[in-house]
Amino acid sequence: MPSFSWRLVLMLGSWPLALAESDGSSLLEGWQDMWLFRFFLNILGYATIIIPGYFLISYFKRINYLETGRGLCFPLIKACVFGSEAKTGLLDDVSVTSRNDAESSSSTRQAVKLVFCAAGLQASYLTWGVLQERVMTRSYGVGEAGAEGGERFKDSQFLVFMNRILALTVAGLWCALFKQPRHGAPMYKYSFASLSNVLSSWCQYEALKYISFPTQVLAKASKVIPVMLMGKLVSHKTYEYWEYLTAALISVGVSMFLLASSSDKHPSTVTTFSGVFILAGYIVFDSFTSNWQDNLFKHKMSSVQMMFGVNLFSCMLTVGSLLEQGAFFNSVSFMLRHSEFAFHAVLLSVCSACGQLFIFYTIGQFGAAVFTIIMTLRQAFAILLSCFLYGHAVSTVGGFGVGVVFLALFLRIYARSRLKKAGKRAAPPPIQKV
């Protein structure tokens, strides 16, 4: 009897503690399931790297390290903080000259380059999009994808890290094996594009948890005008009225096609305010990334050097944040438990690395707006591929939307060709910016 009484007392005494632990763990899990909480955790992780870096750069500039510094670390600090070129107007002319050289080449050669860029981007990102939806919306560890009892992968930041580490490796090997132009941009300038690129990629993965895939595709198809507006803000670009008109026509045409072709056969996710808010963040971050990269090409560099610099900082930011949150080893453990997920993650990274090569080359050759047009068309091709594989019918409105898109593209090509001819006849001075 006494022993039973003591056991009862111990059970009653330990019950509140167990209940508190259970409530605490469930509360923590509830917070971790909130996208806004995860977003701020990621930002805090990036801040632990960005803020010390900012103070270091400010310190080296304040003490005029370029003239007073010496020692083994001098070349590294010079490359990271100051670069190897003076800040003169010539930096602005590098991009203009290379772009003018590209424009003055034969029309056939430019057309071949454009087709090559478009085909590479389509192949890379159509495959990437199919895998992205599979990883974020289906379960692993069951006989049939999506069945009950499976385990879903939740950490979008780890997928971003996987994509960036492979892209960094590919770019590093390319730079080591093939001769590159003398690099002049301060390395820290890549961190701006890296931060916005990581955040846009995270938003893209995370949005699939809250909205349907057609809604995400529709939002991506309408970002031509935000990219142009960001170009005015970041690079102080000026656009003609016909550029705004054709951009609007492209967005309207693709939107008509996507809305008419999408069906209600994918009820796995429901559009929510959170999903729309995350998509808005994706559009803002992605628009800044492409325009900042376009601005960085004013320094004499190759697209592979751009890829290496951006992914170097992206890897630093993501791996630092993952380790601080303890999510890195959890994700690796998930990968070891599910070989199918490991295969999908590696294939995602391969598509992302190839896609980035095409992205930087396209931006360097044709600019951010043309790149966005190609990526906008990719959304329509994704629906066309779905119609071809699964027998979806294209409505009259959808066909009309495709016609509007290609009409806008022809108008854009025609207007540019007329401007080139007029420029050659008038021969205006090439330098207008200071």
VOGU-3710 file (C-alpha; in Angstrom, 3 decimals, decimal comma):
1> mpsfswrlvl> 0,000/0,000/0,000  2,687/2,566/0,860  4,554/1,735/-2,320  1,350/2,243/-4,315  0,812/5,639/-2,613  4,328/6,751/-3,466  3,869/5,656/-7,076  0,602/7,578/-7,255  2,266/10,711/-5,838  5,133/10,433/-8,329
11> mlgswplala> 2,719/9,979/-11,214  0,633/12,969/-10,171  3,755/15,052/-9,575  5,289/14,212/-12,925  2,053/14,722/-14,908  2,128/18,557/-14,861  5,785/18,491/-15,940  5,036/16,106/-18,810  2,042/18,221/-19,795  4,180/21,374/-19,765
21> esdgsslleg> 6,837/19,702/-21,895  4,165/18,491/-24,318  2,589/21,944/-24,553  5,987/23,560/-24,992  7,039/21,223/-27,772  3,681/21,546/-29,560  3,843/25,325/-29,205  7,366/25,369/-30,642  6,299/23,150/-33,524  3,357/25,474/-34,145
31> wqdmwlfrff> 5,660/28,475/-34,383  8,033/26,593/-36,670  5,155/25,819/-39,029  4,473/29,533/-39,546  6,185/30,829/-42,684  6,673/34,311/-41,220  8,511/32,871/-38,222  10,779/30,811/-40,487  11,364/33,845/-42,689  12,535/35,974/-39,742
41> lnilgyatii> 14,713/33,112/-38,497  16,398/33,037/-41,903  16,844/36,814/-41,872  18,429/36,651/-38,426  20,792/33,943/-39,658  21,812/36,055/-42,673  22,274/39,084/-40,412  24,911/37,253/-38,349  27,031/37,144/-41,523  26,047/40,392/-43,227
51> ipgyflisyf> 26,403/42,763/-40,252  29,988/41,748/-39,300  30,902/41,870/-42,990  29,486/45,378/-43,278  31,535/46,627/-40,333  34,699/44,997/-41,704  34,232/46,603/-45,126  33,547/49,984/-43,527  36,653/49,624/-41,370  38,981/48,806/-44,291
61> krinyletgr> 37,599/51,712/-46,301  37,881/54,112/-43,381  41,560/53,350/-42,708  42,339/53,544/-46,445  43,643/49,986/-46,425  44,328/50,082/-50,161  47,314/52,369/-49,536  48,359/51,393/-46,029  47,711/47,659/-45,978  50,390/45,010/-46,454
71> glcfplikac> 50,885/41,303/-45,740  49,556/37,994/-46,966  45,905/39,028/-46,635  46,298/42,174/-48,721  45,340/40,613/-52,127  42,283/38,910/-50,623  41,051/42,025/-48,812  41,709/44,156/-51,885  39,663/41,811/-54,104  36,800/41,554/-51,609
81> vfgseaktgl> 36,530/45,214/-50,584  38,063/47,371/-53,336  38,338/45,275/-56,476  41,053/45,685/-59,088  39,589/48,544/-61,109  39,296/52,234/-60,351  35,814/53,683/-60,099  35,731/55,701/-63,292  33,244/56,259/-66,057  34,945/53,500/-68,017
91> lddvsvtsrn> 33,127/50,949/-65,893  29,827/52,163/-67,250  31,146/51,943/-70,796  32,181/48,275/-70,556  28,605/47,047/-70,489  27,499/49,577/-73,094  30,372/48,689/-75,431  29,842/44,931/-75,114  26,094/45,343/-75,612  26,686/47,588/-78,648
101> daesssstrq> 29,158/45,052/-80,074  26,506/42,373/-79,675  23,908/44,564/-81,338  26,228/45,428/-84,240  26,886/41,761/-85,038  24,880/39,997/-87,738  21,183/39,498/-87,158  21,513/35,778/-87,843  24,173/35,341/-85,194  22,113/37,257/-82,646
111> avklvfcaag> 19,050/35,191/-83,491  21,022/31,963/-82,985  22,272/33,224/-79,607  18,750/34,153/-78,555  17,347/30,759/-79,581  20,192/29,010/-77,741  19,517/30,987/-74,562  15,780/30,439/-74,781  16,109/26,677/-75,405  18,559/26,240/-72,520
121> lqasyltwgv> 16,367/28,165/-70,112  13,242/26,266/-71,153  14,837/22,812/-70,795  16,441/23,596/-67,432  13,509/25,271/-65,756  10,680/23,167/-67,145  12,369/20,138/-65,573  13,129/22,127/-62,444  9,501/23,242/-62,108  8,161/19,673/-62,320
131> lqervmtrsy> 10,610/18,522/-59,629  9,917/21,553/-57,452  6,213/20,771/-57,264  6,974/17,104/-56,555  9,332/17,851/-53,665  7,193/20,481/-51,946  3,700/19,008/-52,349  4,110/15,215/-52,140  5,200/12,772/-49,452  8,226/10,487/-49,328
141> gvgeagaegg> 8,627/7,096/-47,735  5,421/5,528/-49,015  4,674/3,180/-51,860  2,680/5,809/-53,748  3,533/9,507/-53,746  1,055/11,558/-51,789  -0,490/8,632/-49,895  -1,126/8,826/-46,183  1,652/7,799/-43,846  4,420/9,471/-45,808
151> erfkdsqflv> 6,801/12,183/-44,687  7,000/15,589/-46,325  10,108/17,705/-46,649  9,540/21,148/-45,122  12,809/23,130/-45,163  12,863/25,256/-48,314  16,182/26,844/-47,340  18,012/23,524/-47,564  16,850/23,101/-51,170  18,168/26,593/-51,917
161> fmnrilaltv> 21,509/25,614/-50,378  21,660/22,410/-52,435  21,024/24,368/-55,622  23,670/26,967/-54,816  26,445/24,605/-53,703  26,358/22,674/-56,969  26,183/25,888/-58,994  29,199/27,216/-57,059  31,138/24,032/-57,809  30,321/24,170/-61,519
171> aglwcalfkq> 31,249/27,852/-61,781  34,480/27,348/-59,827  35,596/24,469/-62,033  34,721/26,468/-65,154  36,748/29,473/-63,974  39,688/27,215/-63,114  39,701/25,328/-66,420  38,956/28,163/-68,859  40,537/31,563/-69,086  38,381/34,381/-67,741
181> prhgapmyky> 38,687/38,176/-68,065  40,503/40,036/-65,321  37,998/40,443/-62,513  37,475/44,016/-61,356  34,333/44,241/-59,229  34,653/44,235/-55,426  33,490/40,808/-54,254  31,181/42,194/-51,580  28,898/43,649/-54,270  27,768/40,123/-55,121
191> sfaslsnvls> 26,249/39,805/-51,662  23,326/42,088/-52,591  22,289/39,841/-55,486  22,984/36,765/-53,357  20,680/37,880/-50,548  17,813/38,788/-52,877  18,354/35,595/-54,901  18,235/33,392/-51,797  15,107/35,139/-50,548  13,346/34,902/-53,922
201> swcqyealky> 14,181/31,193/-54,188  12,944/30,579/-50,647  9,682/32,389/-51,429  9,247/30,341/-54,581  9,570/27,035/-52,713  7,576/28,192/-49,702  4,664/29,557/-51,732  3,767/26,076/-52,985  2,724/25,170/-49,441  -0,047/27,786/-49,502
211> isfptqvlak> -1,174/28,299/-53,098  -1,913/26,181/-56,134  0,699/25,704/-58,839  -1,340/27,552/-61,530  -1,593/30,584/-59,233  2,168/30,648/-58,803  2,683/30,323/-62,549  0,252/33,170/-63,155  2,144/35,450/-60,764  5,482/34,678/-62,430
221> askvipvmlm> 4,018/35,391/-65,856  3,097/38,935/-64,848  6,460/40,186/-63,572  7,811/41,814/-66,761  6,629/45,270/-65,723  7,970/44,971/-62,110  11,385/44,082/-63,579  11,309/47,166/-65,795  10,270/49,358/-62,864  13,055/47,871/-60,749
231> gklvshktye> 15,436/48,650/-63,629  14,501/52,305/-63,357  15,031/52,209/-59,606  18,288/50,216/-59,482  20,011/50,978/-62,789  18,259/54,279/-63,624  17,206/52,868/-66,968  14,810/54,590/-69,315  12,281/52,666/-71,370  10,260/53,720/-74,385
241> yweyltaali> 6,471/53,710/-74,329  6,378/50,710/-76,691  8,458/48,687/-74,224  5,863/49,250/-71,517  3,085/48,480/-74,018  4,620/45,190/-75,196  5,443/44,158/-71,627  1,832/44,741/-70,646  0,593/42,793/-73,688  2,855/39,857/-72,824
251> svgvsmflla> 1,606/39,763/-69,252  -2,038/40,031/-70,339  -1,660/37,362/-73,042  0,075/34,821/-70,817  -2,409/35,514/-68,024  -5,332/34,855/-70,382  -3,773/31,606/-71,535  -2,976/30,368/-68,043  -6,362/31,264/-66,613  -8,165/29,614/-69,514
261> sssdkhpstv> -5,972/26,476/-69,475  -5,806/25,867/-65,727  -8,292/23,441/-64,288  -9,580/22,454/-60,898  -7,839/19,100/-60,982  -5,177/20,153/-58,470  -7,015/20,839/-55,198  -4,025/19,858/-53,057  -3,331/23,466/-52,108  -5,652/26,395/-51,670
271> ttfsgvfila> -4,812/30,001/-52,444  -4,378/31,954/-49,210  -3,349/35,443/-48,234  -0,024/34,067/-47,016  0,653/32,508/-50,402  -0,137/35,731/-52,251  2,083/37,694/-49,850  4,974/35,262/-50,352  4,557/35,490/-54,128  4,706/39,292/-53,919
281> gyivfdsfts> 7,983/38,921/-52,038  9,270/36,566/-54,725  8,485/39,071/-57,485  10,175/41,944/-55,639  13,318/39,984/-54,734  13,635/38,381/-58,169  13,195/41,709/-59,960  15,954/43,248/-57,850  18,277/40,278/-58,456  18,172/40,394/-62,254
291> nwqdnlfkhk> 18,599/44,170/-62,385  21,446/44,197/-59,851  23,228/41,507/-61,852  22,670/43,533/-65,007  24,217/46,495/-63,205  27,199/44,395/-62,049  27,977/43,504/-65,660  29,182/47,097/-66,006  32,360/45,705/-64,515  34,350/43,630/-66,945
301> mssvqmmfgv> 33,453/40,059/-66,024  32,152/36,881/-67,581  28,778/35,334/-66,793  30,532/32,415/-65,072  32,423/34,813/-62,800  29,087/36,388/-61,964  27,679/32,943/-61,206  30,611/32,087/-58,946  30,428/35,346/-56,987  26,679/35,245/-56,416
311> nlfscmltvg> 26,624/31,579/-55,403  29,641/31,969/-53,115  27,761/34,418/-50,910  24,516/32,456/-51,296  26,222/29,347/-49,891  27,696/31,332/-47,005  24,325/32,832/-46,117  22,274/29,628/-46,361  24,703/27,232/-44,664  25,260/29,707/-41,830
321> slleqgaffn> 21,530/30,105/-41,267  20,876/26,353/-41,508  23,595/25,521/-38,965  22,392/28,193/-36,541  18,827/26,852/-36,704  19,948/23,228/-36,438  18,107/22,477/-39,678  21,122/21,397/-41,725  21,623/17,990/-40,115  17,859/17,384/-39,922
331> svsfmlrhse> 17,632/17,860/-43,681  20,637/15,614/-44,303  18,985/12,975/-42,120  15,793/13,253/-44,192  17,887/12,801/-47,335  19,508/9,673/-45,914  16,122/8,236/-44,949  14,584/8,809/-48,380  16,791/8,005/-51,368  14,103/9,235/-53,770
341> fafhavllsv> 14,251/12,674/-52,198  18,054/12,629/-52,466  17,762/11,913/-56,198  15,192/14,679/-56,665  17,284/17,184/-54,693  20,414/16,451/-56,748  18,475/16,652/-60,019  16,957/19,938/-58,863  20,462/21,243/-58,213  21,700/20,136/-61,649
351> csacgqlfif> 18,796/21,901/-63,375  19,358/24,990/-61,246  23,088/25,098/-62,047  22,499/24,730/-65,783  19,713/27,289/-65,593  21,969/29,791/-63,847  24,582/29,464/-66,582  21,922/30,367/-69,105  20,533/33,128/-66,880  23,824/34,984/-66,523
361> ytigqfgaav> 24,712/34,532/-70,175  21,297/35,801/-71,276  21,397/38,835/-68,967  24,944/39,645/-70,100  24,001/39,420/-73,788  20,465/40,794/-73,915  19,652/42,422/-70,559  17,204/41,705/-67,736  14,011/42,571/-69,651  14,690/40,092/-72,481
371> ftiimtlrqa> 15,557/37,416/-69,927  12,244/38,012/-68,175  10,361/37,723/-71,474  11,963/34,318/-72,100  11,108/33,161/-68,601  7,563/34,458/-69,041  7,167/32,375/-72,187  8,426/29,407/-70,188  5,225/29,552/-68,160  3,138/29,170/-71,308
381> faillscfly> 5,350/26,314/-72,517  4,813/24,573/-69,180  1,059/24,620/-69,743  1,494/23,512/-73,369  3,647/20,614/-72,183  0,956/19,665/-69,705  -1,675/19,798/-72,457  0,463/17,574/-74,678  1,243/15,000/-71,983  -2,114/14,845/-70,229
391> ghavstvggf> -4,560/15,799/-72,996  -5,843/19,099/-71,560  -7,873/21,113/-74,069  -6,891/24,696/-74,919  -9,864/27,038/-74,992  -10,449/29,843/-77,476  -9,471/32,423/-74,848  -6,239/30,547/-74,160  -5,356/30,414/-77,848  -6,087/34,129/-78,155
401> gvgvvflalf> -3,765/34,792/-75,221  -0,912/32,937/-76,952  -1,532/35,035/-80,054  -1,319/38,232/-77,978  2,016/37,122/-76,501  3,651/36,428/-79,851  2,184/39,600/-81,348  3,810/41,583/-78,538  7,142/39,834/-79,134  7,033/40,604/-82,850
411> lriyarsrlk> 6,199/44,225/-82,080  9,147/44,417/-79,679  11,563/42,922/-82,233  10,246/45,213/-84,983  10,545/48,342/-82,819  14,104/47,480/-81,789  15,181/46,822/-85,360  13,745/50,174/-86,441  15,598/51,932/-83,625  18,884/50,249/-84,602
421> kagkraappp> 18,501/51,381/-88,206  17,622/54,899/-87,130  20,577/54,925/-84,768  22,953/53,879/-87,511  21,664/56,614/-89,823  21,694/59,358/-87,201  24,879/58,091/-85,482  24,210/59,685/-82,075  26,939/59,845/-79,415  26,950/56,466/-77,542
431> iqkv> 27,582/57,866/-74,055  24,610/59,529/-72,426  25,103/58,480/-68,801  27,575/59,762/-66,237
//
